[in-house]
Amino acid sequence: MCGIVGYIGNRDATPILLEGLKKLEYRGYDSSGIAILSNGSIAVEKEPGKIQKLEQALEKNSLSGTVGIAHTRWATHGSPNRENAHPHTDYHQRLAMIHNGIIENYQAIKTRLEANGYKFHTETDTEALVNLISEFYQNGTSLEEAVRSALSQVEGTFGIIVISKDDPDTMVAARRGSPLVVGMGEGEFVVASDVAAIISHTKNVTYLDDNEVAVIHRDKVVIKTIDNMEIDKKIEKISFELGTIEKSGYDHFMLKEIMEQPQTIQDAMRGRLLAEEGTAHLGGIQHEIDSLLYAPKILFTACGTSWHAALIGEYMIEEMVRTPVEVEYASEFRYRDPVIERGSVSFVISQSGETADTLAALHEAKRKGSKVLAICNVVGSTIARESDAGVYLHAGPEVGVASTKAFTSQVTVISLISLLLARMRNIGASKGCEIVSEMQALPAKVQKILDNHEVIKEIAKEYHECHNFLYLGRGYNFPVALEGALKLKEISYIHAEGYPAAEMKHGPIALIDANMPVVFIATKDSTYQKITSNIEEVKARHGRIIAIATEGDDKIAARADHVIYVPATLEFLTPILTIIPLQLLAYYIAILRGCDVDQPRNLAKSVTVE
């Protein structure tokens, strides 16, 4: 989950690398470092903590050169201290390397190299790999050959960039399971784990696939397989603008991304709703519609927030299309030898398109003969490229570690898929037109909730010192309860749990007292009478109730301590509205607690390790 960036060209590399690191800090912020080729040697500066500390160190000890690499770390092997920070150099001080991923057989490599006289100074798997490359980097061996030879002996995942003091006109990058993209500038090249670090220099990029090596010279890039077969890769254009990864006047990326949701929901639907026909058109999966219509079962697999969107998808498709749906944690799917019926279709959902567990689930589903469709946000990502077909969210870059706009875009896209399949199977044009009309109204309804943010901020003031929260919902709003609790946990560090409201009586009700805030998603839908009974049960035990309710529901105010109203909509679209106040509630509580909402502790945006 680390951020890596490399530069080779004619400009001073240091400011370019630092700028790139700042764009990638959401991928890890335990430590950071930079290595520059300078005057025939490798100069390295590393600091624990955020990139600001590295900048301060470089003000005292400036580094200058036209070739360099930089890294921001999310720790896997070893504590986040200066010694374990990247870049790592080899024992002979000839090479420097940055690495994202996990080398699974690093201990065996390390033991072998120690027997050959190598000494190690860190707890990382990365140091074993850079020394293995060094072992192959003997007289007459090129840097490219040494990297390819070493990687042929590696088990695990990697996205690496290597530089050598003996070859100052070459940089070698390689990937397996961890993303890497090469930016093609004029007289310069920028390599990074995310296009965010590249876009200010060029929009022309090439995405590396697994087991590919990019040999980057000052005037050209040659891409090969690890087995030394040259590949002709196409150059693609980055589709978003630099301004989309700036805060645009907001205090935090998370708040900006929450406030963008009227637009991002609109963008997820743009050109895809056919109002006159009461249906949807999704070009990315159009050639797989028959597979979906005749599938005996549809499987969703995802992690975290995307898994919650998948749960909502299960409810939508089973109700509207009447096809059985199963939702799996991607991290469990690959290890439990799942049964996939012939003809079943699997959806993988990932904001980044690089989530390691979800990518592994994609591979497992394919091995078992399933057609695999993707729902993801990042164009050119690994999951987008390796799936059989898919739908992009068009939500733009999501920088805040806690996902917000991607979630509502995922649910919107799944609702489009559900509408399309339902219209082809079992609902008429008039019902389809009603759904289209309600979907078109969603952005304005989300904006109305956002305009009410001051009410939510006041509620946050009353509850920000609490230690535990319970989130309860039924039907479509049960996954919303899970997602609301996750948002609070992620950014405020308050313990929170989501449950189906009826399950409260099967254990969690024991927790309820006058100090326990309970958030009910209690909109006027098919479960309304049941959930109001659950509210009475909490009220009888002096629990403090925050209710998310439908506009015009005056009765709920008599039962709850606080009410946040959302506009009415069709039941299956309700989660797109009810999650908005829960995102804001989590945000304001975290701010009041002094938490870093964009970069919560121990988390990173793109989870590219298991």
N, C-alpha and C positions, 0 to 999 in steps of 0.2 A: 504494500500500500504506500510505498515511498514515492516521492517525486524526484525524477531525474532529468537533467538537462545537460547537453554538451554543445560546444560551439567550436567551429573551425572556419577561419576566414581572414580578413585583413584588418578588422577592428579589434579594439581592446576587448578581450573576452569577459573580464570581470563584471562590468556593469550589465552586460547582456545576460550573464548567468544569474546574477542577483535578481534582476527583473523577472527572469523565468522562474526562479525559486519562489518568489512572492506569488506568482500566478498558480503555483503548484502546492502551496503550503497546506491547502485543505487535504492533501493526500498524506500528510504526516507532519508532525511538528514537535517531535521529541528532541531532535537535534538537527544540525545542518552543517554543511562543509563545502569547500571548493578546492580544486586543484588546478594549477595553471602551469603549462610548460613555459619556463622562463630561463634564458641563458644556459641552455643545456642541462637543466635540472627540473625537478618537479617541486613546486612550492605549494604547500598545503596549509589551509587554515580551517579549523573545525571548532564548533562550540555546541554545548548542550543547550536545550531550550529552543526558543523560536528564532526566526531568521534575523530579527532585530539584533540579537546578540552577536551573530556572525558579522553583520554590517558594522557594528561597533568595533569588533576586533580588526576588521579590514581597514578601518579608519586609522588605526594605530600601525598596522603592518600591511600596507597596500601591496597587492599582487598585480602584475601586469604581463600580458602575453596574448597572443592571437589564437591559442588553442587551450581549451579548458573544459572541465566537467564540474558539476555541482549537484548537490543532493539534499533533500529534506526527508527526515527519517520517521517512520513509525516502527518502533522497536519490535523485533521478533526474537532474535538471538542476542542476549546481553542487554544490560541496563542502558538507558539513554544518557550515556556520559560521553566525554570528549574522546576517550579511547575507542569506543565502539561506533562513534559517528563515522559516516562516510565523507569523502572518499577514503579508500584503503589502498595502501601501497604494498608492494611485495617486499620480501625479505631483502632483496638486493637493491631496492630503491630505484628500479628501472621503470616500473609500471605504476599507474594509479587507476583505480576502477570504482565505479558506482554501480549499485545493484538493487533491483526491486525483485522480490520473490524469496523463495526458500530452497536452499540446496540440501536435499534430504540426506545425501550420503557424504556430507561435509566431514563428519567425524572420521570416516574411513580415509578420506583424502588427506585430512590433517595428520593422521597417524602415519600414513605412508611418507608424507613430506618431512615429518619430524625425523623419521629414520634416515632421510637423506640430508639432514643437517639444517633444515628450515626451522626457524624459531617464530613463535606466534605471540602476539601482544594483545589480542582482543578476544572477546567471547563470541565473535560473529562467525557465521557460515561464509560470509563474503570474503574474509581474509583467506580462508582455505581455497576459494576459487581463484583469487588473484595470484596466489602462490602456485597453484596448479598451472595457470597460464605461464607464469614465470619459468616453471620447470621445462616447459616446451619451448620457451623463447630463448633458444641457444644461438650460437654463432651460425649465421646463414639462414636462420628461420625467420620468416616475416612475422609481424605482429598478427596479421590475419591468420596465418597458418597456426600460430600458437593458440589463438583463441578457438579456432575450429577444432583443433586436436583436443584441447582441454574440455570443451563443451560436449564432445563425443563421449566423455567419461562421467558426465554429470547426470545425477538423478534429481528431479525436482523442477522448480520453476525459476525463470530468470528473465529480467530485462536488464542488460548491462551496457555500459559504455567504458571502453578501455583506451587509455593513451599511454605513450611510451616516450621517454626522454631521448631514446635513440632513434626515433622516427617521428620528428616533430611535424611532419606534413600529413599524418594519417591518424584517423580516429576510427575505432572499430566498435560497432554496436551489434547486439544480437538479442533475440527474444525466444522464449518458450513460456507461454502462459501469462506473461506480464507485458502490457502494451508498450510499444515503441513506435514513434512516427518520426520521419525524416523530413524536415522543412528545407525546400530547395530555394535558396535565395540567389541573388546576383553576386557571384564571387564569394559566397559564404553558405554554410549549412548549419542548421540548428536541429539537434536531435532531442526528443523529449518523450516523457511518458504520457503527455497530454498536449493537444494542439494549443491549449491556452498559453503555453510558454513560447509558442512559435508565431502566433497570429500577428504580433506587432512587427515582425520581420518579413514574413512572406505568407501568402495563402496557398502556395503550391506545396503539396505534401505527398509523401508515399508512406503507406502503412505497412510495417513489417508483419508477416505472418509467423506462426510458430516454426521454430528451427530454421530461421533465416538470419543471415549475417549481412550487415551493411558495412562495406569498407569505404570510408569517407575520406577522400583526398581533398586538397584545396580546390581542385578544378572539376571533380566528378565524384559520383557515387556508383559503386558497383555492388550489386546485391546478389548473394549466393545462398545456397543451402549450406548447412553445416557439413554436408558431404561434398562440398566444392562444386556444385552445379550452378552455373550462372543463371539468373532469373531476370526476365524483362518485366519490370513492374510499371504499372500505370501511375501517372501523376494525377492527383485529385485536388479539387479546390475546397478550402475551408469555407463553410457556408454561412458562418455567423460573423458579426462585427465585433471589434475590440470593445466597444461600449457595453456589450451585453455581459462582460465579466468585470465591470466596474460597479461601484456601489451607487452611483448616480444620485448622490446627496443623502442616501439613507445611512443610518448609523451602522447597520449591519447588513450583510448579504442576506441573512435569513429573513429579515423584515422586508427587504426589497423583493425577495422571491415570493413571500406571502402576498404582498401587495400586487404583484404581477399576475396573479391567477385569473382575473377576468380576461386578460389578454391571452394567457397561455392555454386556458380552456377553449377560448375562441380559436386559437391557432391549431389545437388538436382536432377541431371540427372543420376547419376551413377547407372548402372544396370537397368535403366528404359527405355532407348531408344533401339529400335530394328531396327538397321540400314538396314538390308536386307529386312525387311518387311515394312519399312517406317512407323512405329507406335511406341506406347509406351506400357509398361507394368507397372501397378501400383497395386502391390499385396494387399495393404491395402484397396482398394475399388473394387477389382476384382469381389467380389460376389455381388456388388451393381451396376454393369455396366448396367444391364437391367433396373433397376430403373431409371438410368440417361438417357438412350436412349429413354425410353418411357414416361418420365416425361412431363406433359403438360407445366410445367414451372420450372425453376431452380431459387432458391433464394439464394443470398449471403447476409450474415449479419456480420458486423465487426465494429471496431472503429478505428479512427485515420488513421495511415499509412496502416493498414490492409484493411480499407475501400477503400483507393485509389487503392490497389491491386485488390480488388473486382470489382471496376469500370472497370479496364482493363479486368478482367475476363468476365464481361458482354459483352464488345465489342468482345472479342475473341470467346466466345461460340455462340453468336448470329450470327456472321459472318461465322464461320467455321462449326457449328453444326446445325444452324438454329432452335434452341430451344429458346423460349422467356426467358429472364433473368431479374430478378428484384434485385436491390441492396438496402439494408436497413441499416441505422445506427442501431446498436444493441440497443443503449440507447433509441431509439424511438420505435423500433419494439415491445418490450414487453408491451408497454403502449397503443398502438393505436389499439389493437384488429385487427390485420392484417387478411386478407382473404387468406387462403392457400387452393388451389384446391386439391382435392383428387389425390394422386399420385405424387404430387410435391415433389421435393428434395431440402433440404436446406443445403448449405455449411456455416459453421461458420469458420472464419479465426481469429487466434490469435497467435502472436509470443510466448507468455508465456504459453498459454493454461489455464490461470487463470483469464483472464479479466472478471470482474464481470458482466458488461452489456452483453458481448457476451455469457457468461455462462447462464445468465437469458434468452437471446434470444433462446439459444439452448433448454432450458426447455419449453419455450413458443411454439416453433416449434413442439416439441414432443407432447405437450398437444393437438395441433391441428392436429395431425396425420401425420406429415411430417417425412419422413426419414431424418436423420441428419448426414451429413458427415463433418469431421473436416480437416482443413489444419492448422497445428501448428508445433512449433519447439521443444517444451519441452516434452521429453519422460516421460510418467507417469503423466502428468499434468491432471487436472480435466476434461478439455474439451476433451482431448484424451481418457480418460477412459469412459466418459459419452456419447460420440457420438456413432452412430451405426457402423461407419467405418471411415477411414481417411487416410491422407497422411502426413508423417513427412517431414519437410524441410531438416533435417540433416545439418543445418547451424552452429551447435555448439552454445555454450552460447553467447548471445548478451548482453554485459554489459552496453555499452553506452545507455543512456536513449533515445536519438533520434535514432530510428530504421533506419538501412541502409542495412546491408546484409540480414536481414530477409525479407525486401521488395522485393529485387531482387529474393530471393529464392521463395517467395510466387508467384511472377509473373511467374517464371520458372515452378513451379509445376502446376499452372493453365494452362500454355501453354501445358504441358504434358497431362493434362486431356482433353484439347480441341483437341489436336492431336489424342488421343486415340478414342474419341467419333466421330470425323470427319471421321477418317479412317473406322470406323464401319458403318457410315451412308452415306457419300456422297462424299468423295474424293478418288482418286485412288492411287495405289502404287507409281507411279512416283512422284506425288505431295507430298505424304507422305515422300518419300526418300529425296526430296529436303528440306522439313522442317527439317527432322532429321539432314541433313548435316549442315544446317544453325544453328540449336541449338547446335550442337557439336562445332561450330566455335565461339560461344558466349564467352567462357572464354578468349580466345586469344584476341578477340576484346575489351573486358572490360579491359584487361591488357594494351592494346595500349592506351586507354583513360587515365588510371591511370599513365602511363609513361609520359603523357603530363601535369602532375599536376602543374609544375612550371608556365606554361602559365596561368592556372586558378588562381594561387596564385597572379600573377601580376595584373590580373583583379580585384581581391579582394581588393588589395591595393588602387585602384582608387575609389571603391564604399563603403568601410567599414564605412564611416561616414554618409552615406545616412540614411534617416529616414523612407522611404517607398520604396517598390518594387512592381512591377506588373509582374506576370508570366502568359504567354499566350500560349496556345497550342490548337490543333484541333485533332479530332478523338482520336486515341490511346494516343496521347500526351497531351490531356486535363487533364487526371488524373495525368500525370507527372508534369504538371504545378501546380496542387494542392499540390502534394507531395513536389515539390521543394520549394514552398512558405512555407509549413509547416516546413520543415527543417530549413529554415532561421529564422522563427518566434521562433521556439523552442530553438535554441541555441545562437542566436545573439540578440534577443529581438527587432529586427527591424520589424516594421509592414509590412507584405507582404500578397498579395492576389493572388490566382490563378483563372483564368477564361477561358472559351472557347474563343478563339480569336475573334470570331464574336460577342460575347456579349460585347466586349469592347465598341462598339458604343452605347450600351444601358445603358450608365451611366458612367462606369469607365474612358472613354476617357476624361471626364471633369477634371480628376486629372493630366493629362499629361502636363508637361512643361519641361523646360531645366534641372530641378533638379530631375526628375522622371526616375529612371532606369527601363527599361522594358525588361524582359527576354522572348524571343521567342524560343519555340522549333519548329524549321522550317526545319525538315528533308525532303528529297525528297520522298514524299509519295503521296497518292491520294488527299491530301488537300494542296499540296505545293503551287499551284498558288494562292489559296485563302489566305493563311497565308502571302505570300509575299505582297499581297495587304494590309493586316493589318499592316505589317511593314511600308509600305509607309505612311499609315495614321498616325502612331506614329511619323515617321520622319518629316512629314509636320508640326507637332506641337512641334518640337524640343526635343522630348523625346530621352533619351540615350538608345541605343539598344544593348543588349547582345544577340547574336543568337547562338543557338545550331544547327549545320548544318551538312549535310552529307559530308564526304570527297569528294573532287573534285568539290564542288559547289563554283565556283569562283564568281558567280553573287551576292551571299549573302553578300560578303565582301564590295561591293559598297553601300549596304544599311545599314549595321550595324556598330556600333562603335567598337565592339569586336565580334569575332567569335571563338567558340570552336567547333572543328570538332569531329564527331564520325563516325566510319566505317558504311558502308551500310549493311543492313540486310533486312529480310522480314518485311513488315510493322507491323505485329502483334507482332514481337519480339523487335521492336524499343524501347519501354519503358525500357527494361533491359539495354540498352546502354545510352539513353538520360538522365536517372536519375543520372548516375555516375558523370558527371561534375557539376550537381546541388548540389549533396551531398558535393563535394569538395569545391564548391563556398561558401556554407553555412559554412562549417568548417573553411575555411581560413578567412572569414569575421569575424566570431565569435572570433577567436584567436586574430585577429588584434584589436578587441574591448575589449580584456581582459576578455572575458566571460569564464566560466567554462563549456566547451562543454560536458563533460561526465555527469555532474550533474547540469543541468540548473535549475534556480530558479522555485519554485512552482511545479515542475514536479517530477514524479517517474516512474520507469520502468514498473512495473507490477501493473496495475490499478485494485486493488481488492476491491474497494468500488465504489458505484454508483456516 
